[in-house]
């Protein structure tokens, strides 16, 4: 009778740091059962408009009055979509058959306008209502309304781009045309003097030096004939590329712990790391620490208004099959690149506001292997030999005499923690 063997084959790197799998369970509270009426959701929202709206013309520009969607909506509701998640669109076309795209309308002249509000839920159902909007002439006796002041969007330049502009913020107003050409101009308008408002600009270098500015506040002051004042601000940011060191994982035999650091670039800040400690398989001590490290790029937040997070990856640069090697990155324009010997070699991600990296500090080893049906009877995992799932693997530490157990998964693989003093183990089934 032909015999077959079930062989346990540990990986050649028998002692590897342990990677725990965390399972998060969500507790579903029976607040309200909407599954029957919302799967699918075929009911349109209840669109509710204000009774009427009265505004003045000439506030947004010559004979213009701006109406926002929230001014027409009067607490519209939906059975499945929260009020804050409803889509609110406006149109003057009462015969429209599809939802409009506009969230505001600029009405020209005076008179009464019928404004139609479209209300949509997350399932794509829409309903409509309408409200009369009375646009009256501007009230200017007396004039208490401040003029309109709309600053241009924030501007962001690299050092090279800004140098090419040849702008000297201490050479105003001579260099003001250069600033306006590169960074835009303020839009200002007064409702009572038909746009005859006056604007003044000032520049304040809030970061950097006069010869090497890094953040400049460009402020606008708009006044009308009645002395009403409005203000606006634009941030002009000049960034230099920054580089950052991403630390390596630490293993039991390592004597030092690598840290995150950065070089160059205004507006970056390292936050204190957060540690999660995992219990060890042996009495006392810990198996590993999951250390989450953060760096904030305040310049990116200021220039874009975006606070997006970027999760930096764990890399295997030496191709030994184990991730967690140290590496360096460099930020160039809107991208993060892997830097080798100060040369960008591979784009890793987009640029962001918050960089997060999970560094693992291991204090225990892990034994990994596979269990398969050895049809060739050579105690090697050969192509075509089926893995064995659900098999219990027993490991005995030859130093501590501890017994460790694990069960193979669907691919026949297993892994288990081993105390650091067990440098020799016996593996069996």
C-alpha positions as CSV (number, residue, x, y, z in Angstrom):
1,X,0.0,0.0,0.0
2,X,1.4,3.4,-1.0
3,X,2.0,5.8,1.9
4,X,1.5,9.5,1.9
5,X,3.0,12.0,4.3
6,X,1.7,15.3,5.7
7,X,4.8,17.5,6.1
8,X,5.0,20.8,8.0
9,X,7.4,23.0,6.2
10,X,8.5,26.2,8.1
11,X,9.7,29.1,6.0
12,X,13.5,29.4,5.6
13,X,13.3,32.5,7.8
14,X,11.9,30.6,10.7
15,X,11.8,33.4,13.2
16,X,10.0,36.5,11.9
17,X,8.1,39.2,13.8
18,X,4.5,38.5,14.5
19,X,1.8,40.3,12.5
20,X,-1.5,40.3,14.4
21,X,-4.8,40.6,12.6
22,X,-7.3,42.8,14.3
23,X,-11.0,42.2,13.7
24,X,-13.4,45.1,14.4
25,X,-16.9,44.2,15.1
26,X,-19.6,46.8,14.5
27,X,-22.5,46.8,16.9
28,X,-25.7,47.6,15.0
29,X,-28.2,49.4,17.2
30,X,-31.9,48.9,16.4
31,X,-32.6,52.6,16.2
32,X,-34.9,52.4,13.2
33,X,-35.4,49.7,10.6
34,X,-35.4,51.5,7.2
35,X,-34.3,48.4,5.2
36,X,-37.8,47.7,3.9
37,X,-38.5,51.2,2.7
38,X,-35.0,52.1,1.6
39,X,-33.9,49.0,-0.3
40,X,-34.5,50.2,-2.8
41,X,-35.4,53.8,-2.1
42,X,-38.0,54.8,-4.7
43,X,-39.7,57.6,-2.8
44,X,-38.9,61.2,-3.7
45,X,-38.1,63.7,-1.0
46,X,-40.6,66.2,0.3
47,X,-39.5,69.5,-1.3
48,X,-40.5,72.5,0.8
49,X,-39.8,76.1,-0.3
50,X,-40.1,79.4,1.6
51,X,-43.3,81.4,1.1
52,X,-41.4,84.2,-0.6
53,X,-38.0,85.9,-0.5
54,X,-37.1,89.6,-0.8
55,X,-33.7,90.8,-1.8
56,X,-32.0,93.9,-3.2
57,X,-30.4,94.1,-6.6
58,X,-26.9,95.5,-7.3
59,X,-25.3,93.5,-4.5
60,X,-23.4,91.0,-6.7
61,X,-22.6,93.3,-9.6
62,X,-24.4,95.6,-12.0
63,X,-28.1,94.9,-11.5
64,X,-27.3,91.5,-10.1
65,X,-28.7,89.8,-7.0
66,X,-27.4,86.3,-6.0
67,X,-29.9,83.7,-4.6
68,X,-28.5,80.7,-2.8
69,X,-30.2,77.3,-2.6
70,X,-30.4,77.5,1.2
71,X,-32.4,80.7,0.9
72,X,-35.2,78.9,-1.0
73,X,-35.2,75.6,0.9
74,X,-37.4,75.4,4.0
75,X,-36.5,72.2,5.8
76,X,-37.1,69.7,2.9
77,X,-37.1,66.1,4.2
78,X,-36.6,62.6,2.8
79,X,-37.5,59.2,4.3
80,X,-34.1,57.7,3.7
81,X,-31.6,60.5,3.2
82,X,-30.5,62.9,6.1
83,X,-31.4,66.6,5.5
84,X,-27.8,67.6,5.3
85,X,-27.1,65.0,2.6
86,X,-30.0,66.2,0.3
87,X,-29.0,67.9,-3.0
88,X,-30.5,71.4,-3.5
89,X,-30.5,72.9,-7.0
90,X,-32.0,76.0,-8.5
91,X,-33.4,77.0,-11.8
92,X,-35.8,79.6,-13.4
93,X,-37.1,77.0,-15.9
94,X,-40.4,75.8,-14.6
95,X,-40.6,73.3,-17.5
96,X,-37.2,71.6,-16.8
97,X,-37.5,67.8,-17.0
98,X,-34.1,67.0,-15.5
99,X,-32.4,68.4,-12.3
100,X,-30.4,71.6,-12.9
101,X,-26.7,71.9,-12.0
102,X,-26.7,75.3,-10.3
103,X,-26.7,75.7,-6.5
104,X,-27.2,79.5,-6.8
105,X,-28.7,82.0,-9.3
106,X,-27.8,85.5,-10.3
107,X,-31.0,87.5,-11.0
108,X,-30.7,90.5,-13.3
109,X,-32.8,93.6,-12.7
110,X,-35.7,94.2,-10.4
111,X,-39.1,92.5,-10.2
112,X,-40.6,89.2,-9.2
113,X,-38.9,85.9,-10.2
114,X,-40.3,82.4,-9.8
115,X,-37.4,80.3,-8.6
116,X,-37.7,76.5,-8.7
117,X,-35.9,74.4,-6.1
118,X,-35.1,70.7,-7.0
119,X,-34.5,68.4,-4.0
120,X,-32.7,65.1,-4.6
121,X,-31.9,62.2,-2.3
122,X,-28.9,59.8,-2.4
123,X,-30.9,57.3,-4.4
124,X,-31.4,59.8,-7.3
125,X,-35.1,60.6,-6.6
126,X,-36.1,64.3,-7.1
127,X,-39.0,66.5,-6.3
128,X,-39.6,70.3,-6.8
129,X,-41.2,73.3,-5.3
130,X,-41.0,77.0,-6.1
131,X,-41.0,80.4,-4.4
132,X,-41.5,84.0,-5.6
133,X,-38.4,86.1,-5.2
134,X,-38.9,89.9,-5.1
135,X,-35.8,91.8,-6.2
136,X,-36.0,95.4,-5.2
137,X,-33.8,98.4,-6.0
138,X,-30.9,99.0,-3.6
139,X,-31.7,100.8,-0.4
140,X,-29.2,103.6,-0.1
141,X,-30.7,106.3,2.1
142,X,-28.8,105.7,4.3
143,X,-26.3,103.1,2.9
144,X,-25.4,100.6,5.6
145,X,-24.4,97.8,3.3
146,X,-20.6,97.1,2.9
147,X,-19.3,96.7,-0.6
148,X,-18.7,93.3,-2.1
149,X,-15.1,92.0,-1.8
150,X,-14.1,88.7,-3.3
151,X,-10.4,87.9,-2.9
152,X,-8.7,85.7,-5.6
153,X,-8.0,82.1,-4.7
154,X,-4.8,81.3,-2.7
155,X,-1.7,81.0,-4.9
156,X,1.0,78.4,-4.5
157,X,4.4,78.5,-6.2
158,X,7.6,76.5,-5.9
159,X,10.8,78.4,-5.2
160,X,11.8,78.2,-8.9
161,X,8.4,79.3,-10.1
162,X,8.3,82.3,-7.8
163,X,11.9,83.3,-8.7
164,X,10.9,83.4,-12.3
165,X,8.1,85.9,-11.5
166,X,10.7,88.5,-10.3
167,X,8.3,89.9,-7.6
168,X,9.6,92.1,-4.8
169,X,6.9,92.6,-2.2
170,X,8.9,95.6,-0.9
171,X,8.8,97.3,-4.3
172,X,5.1,98.3,-4.3
173,X,3.2,99.6,-6.2
174,X,5.8,99.2,-9.0
175,X,5.6,95.4,-8.8
176,X,1.8,95.3,-8.2
177,X,1.1,94.5,-11.9
178,X,3.3,91.5,-11.6
179,X,1.4,90.3,-8.5
180,X,-2.0,90.8,-10.2
181,X,-0.8,88.9,-13.3
182,X,0.5,86.0,-11.3
183,X,-2.0,85.8,-8.4
184,X,-5.2,87.5,-9.7
185,X,-7.1,90.6,-8.8
186,X,-9.8,91.3,-6.2
187,X,-13.4,91.6,-7.4
188,X,-15.1,94.5,-5.6
189,X,-18.5,96.2,-6.1
190,X,-20.7,98.6,-4.2
191,X,-24.5,98.3,-4.4
192,X,-25.2,102.0,-4.1
193,X,-22.5,103.7,-6.1
194,X,-22.7,101.4,-9.1
195,X,-19.3,99.8,-8.4
196,X,-17.6,103.0,-7.5
197,X,-15.8,101.4,-4.5
198,X,-12.1,101.9,-3.7
199,X,-9.6,99.1,-2.9
200,X,-6.3,99.1,-1.2
201,X,-3.9,96.3,-1.0
202,X,-1.2,95.4,1.6
203,X,1.4,92.6,1.9
204,X,2.6,91.0,5.0
205,X,5.4,88.3,5.0
206,X,4.1,86.0,7.7
207,X,6.8,83.3,7.1
208,X,10.3,83.6,5.6
209,X,12.4,86.6,5.0
210,X,12.0,89.7,2.7
211,X,14.4,88.1,0.2
212,X,13.1,84.6,0.6
213,X,9.4,84.8,1.5
214,X,7.5,81.5,2.2
215,X,4.0,82.8,3.1
216,X,2.7,86.2,2.2
217,X,-0.7,87.6,3.3
218,X,-2.2,89.8,0.6
219,X,-5.0,91.8,2.2
220,X,-7.7,93.8,0.5
221,X,-9.6,96.7,2.0
222,X,-12.7,97.9,0.0
223,X,-14.7,101.1,1.0
224,X,-17.7,102.7,-0.5
225,X,-18.8,106.4,-0.6
226,X,-20.7,106.0,2.7
227,X,-17.5,104.7,4.4
228,X,-18.6,101.1,4.7
229,X,-15.7,98.7,4.7
230,X,-15.2,95.1,3.7
231,X,-12.0,93.0,3.7
232,X,-10.5,90.0,2.0
233,X,-7.3,88.0,2.2
234,X,-5.3,85.9,-0.2
235,X,-2.4,83.6,0.9
236,X,0.6,83.4,-1.4
237,X,2.8,80.4,-0.6
238,X,6.2,79.7,-1.9
239,X,7.4,76.2,-1.0
240,X,10.7,74.4,-1.2
241,X,10.8,70.6,-1.7
242,X,11.1,68.7,1.6
243,X,12.4,65.3,2.2
244,X,11.5,62.8,5.0
245,X,13.0,59.7,6.4
246,X,10.5,56.9,7.0
247,X,11.8,54.6,9.7
248,X,12.5,50.9,9.6
249,X,10.7,48.3,11.6
250,X,12.6,47.1,14.7
251,X,13.2,43.4,15.4
252,X,14.3,41.7,18.6
253,X,18.0,41.7,17.7
254,X,18.1,45.4,16.8
255,X,19.9,47.6,19.3
256,X,18.3,50.9,18.1
257,X,14.9,52.2,17.1
258,X,14.7,54.2,13.9
259,X,12.7,57.4,13.9
260,X,10.9,59.7,11.5
261,X,12.6,62.9,10.5
262,X,12.4,65.6,7.8
263,X,14.7,68.1,6.2
264,X,13.8,71.5,4.7
265,X,10.5,73.0,3.8
266,X,8.6,75.6,5.9
267,X,5.4,74.6,7.6
268,X,6.0,71.0,8.5
269,X,5.6,69.5,12.0
270,X,6.2,66.1,13.5
271,X,3.5,65.0,16.0
272,X,4.3,62.7,18.9
273,X,3.7,59.1,17.9
274,X,0.9,56.9,19.2
275,X,1.7,53.4,20.5
276,X,-0.5,50.3,20.7
277,X,1.1,47.5,22.7
278,X,0.3,43.9,22.1
279,X,0.7,41.2,24.8
280,X,3.5,38.6,24.4
281,X,3.0,34.8,24.2
282,X,5.3,34.4,27.2
283,X,4.9,35.7,30.8
284,X,5.7,39.4,31.0
285,X,6.8,41.8,28.3
286,X,5.1,42.5,25.0
287,X,5.1,40.9,21.5
288,X,5.1,44.1,19.5
289,X,4.3,47.8,19.5
290,X,2.4,49.4,16.6
291,X,3.8,52.9,16.6
292,X,1.8,55.3,14.4
293,X,3.8,58.3,13.3
294,X,2.5,61.6,11.9
295,X,3.8,64.6,10.0
296,X,1.6,67.6,9.2
297,X,2.3,69.7,6.1
298,X,0.6,73.0,7.1
299,X,1.7,74.6,3.8
300,X,-0.4,72.1,1.8
301,X,-3.4,72.8,4.1
302,X,-3.0,76.6,3.7
303,X,-2.6,76.6,0.0
304,X,-5.3,74.1,-1.0
305,X,-7.7,73.9,1.9
306,X,-7.3,70.2,1.7
307,X,-6.6,68.1,4.8
308,X,-6.3,64.8,3.0
309,X,-4.4,62.0,4.8
310,X,-1.6,60.0,3.0
311,X,-0.8,56.6,4.4
312,X,2.9,55.9,3.6
313,X,3.5,52.3,2.6
314,X,5.7,49.7,4.2
315,X,8.3,48.7,1.6
316,X,10.6,45.7,1.0
317,X,13.5,47.4,-0.7
318,X,16.1,44.6,-0.3
319,X,13.7,42.0,-1.7
320,X,14.0,39.6,1.3
321,X,10.2,39.1,1.5
322,X,9.9,41.2,4.6
323,X,8.4,44.7,4.5
324,X,9.4,47.4,6.9
325,X,12.7,48.7,5.4
326,X,13.7,52.3,6.0
327,X,13.4,54.7,3.1
328,X,13.4,58.3,2.2
329,X,10.8,60.4,0.4
330,X,10.8,63.8,-1.3
331,X,7.9,66.0,-2.0
332,X,8.0,67.5,-5.5
333,X,5.0,69.7,-6.7
334,X,1.9,67.6,-5.9
335,X,3.5,64.2,-5.6
336,X,5.5,62.1,-3.0
337,X,8.5,60.2,-4.5
338,X,10.7,57.4,-3.2
339,X,14.2,59.0,-3.0
340,X,17.3,56.9,-3.4
341,X,20.6,58.8,-2.9
342,X,18.6,62.1,-3.2
343,X,17.2,61.0,-6.6
344,X,13.4,60.6,-7.0
345,X,13.0,57.1,-8.4
346,X,9.3,56.1,-7.9
347,X,6.1,58.0,-7.4
348,X,4.5,56.7,-4.2
349,X,1.4,58.8,-3.7
350,X,-0.1,62.3,-4.2
351,X,1.0,65.0,-1.8
352,X,-1.2,65.5,1.2
353,X,-1.7,67.4,4.5
354,X,-1.1,64.6,7.0
355,X,1.4,61.8,6.5
356,X,0.8,58.6,8.5
357,X,3.2,55.7,8.9
358,X,2.7,52.6,11.0
359,X,6.1,51.4,12.3
360,X,6.2,48.0,14.1
361,X,8.6,47.4,16.9
362,X,8.8,43.6,17.5
363,X,9.8,41.9,20.7
364,X,8.7,38.3,19.7
365,X,9.4,36.1,16.8
366,X,6.9,34.4,14.5
367,X,7.2,31.0,13.0
368,X,5.5,30.7,9.6
369,X,5.0,27.6,7.4
370,X,2.6,25.5,5.4
371,X,1.1,22.0,5.8
372,X,0.4,20.0,2.6
373,X,-0.3,16.5,1.4
374,X,3.2,15.2,0.3
375,X,2.2,13.0,-2.6
376,X,5.8,12.8,-3.8
377,X,7.0,11.7,-0.3
378,X,9.9,14.1,-0.3
379,X,8.8,16.4,2.5
380,X,9.0,19.4,0.1
381,X,6.1,21.5,-1.1
382,X,6.0,20.7,-4.8
383,X,3.7,22.1,-7.4
384,X,0.3,20.4,-7.5
385,X,0.4,19.0,-4.0
386,X,-2.8,20.0,-2.1
387,X,-2.5,22.2,1.0
388,X,-4.3,20.9,4.1
389,X,-6.6,23.3,5.9
390,X,-7.7,23.0,9.5
391,X,-4.7,21.1,10.6
392,X,-3.4,21.8,14.1
393,X,0.4,22.5,14.3
394,X,2.3,22.0,17.5
395,X,5.6,23.7,18.2
396,X,7.7,23.0,21.3
397,X,10.3,25.5,22.4
398,X,13.5,23.6,23.0
399,X,14.8,26.2,25.5
400,X,11.6,27.1,27.5
401,X,9.7,23.9,26.8
402,X,6.7,26.0,26.0
403,X,4.1,24.5,23.7
404,X,2.7,26.8,20.9
405,X,-0.2,25.8,18.7
406,X,-1.8,27.1,15.5
407,X,-4.4,25.9,12.9
408,X,-3.7,26.1,9.2
409,X,-5.9,28.3,7.0
410,X,-7.5,27.5,3.6
411,X,-4.1,27.6,1.9
412,X,-2.4,25.4,4.5
413,X,-0.5,28.3,6.0
414,X,0.1,28.9,9.7
415,X,1.9,31.3,11.8
416,X,2.4,31.6,15.5
417,X,4.4,33.6,18.1
418,X,7.5,32.2,19.7
419,X,9.2,33.6,22.8
420,X,12.5,35.3,22.1
421,X,14.5,32.8,24.2
422,X,13.3,29.9,22.1
423,X,16.0,30.0,19.4
424,X,15.4,26.3,18.6
425,X,12.0,24.7,18.2
426,X,10.5,21.4,17.2
427,X,7.6,21.5,14.7
428,X,5.0,18.7,14.4
429,X,1.4,17.9,13.9
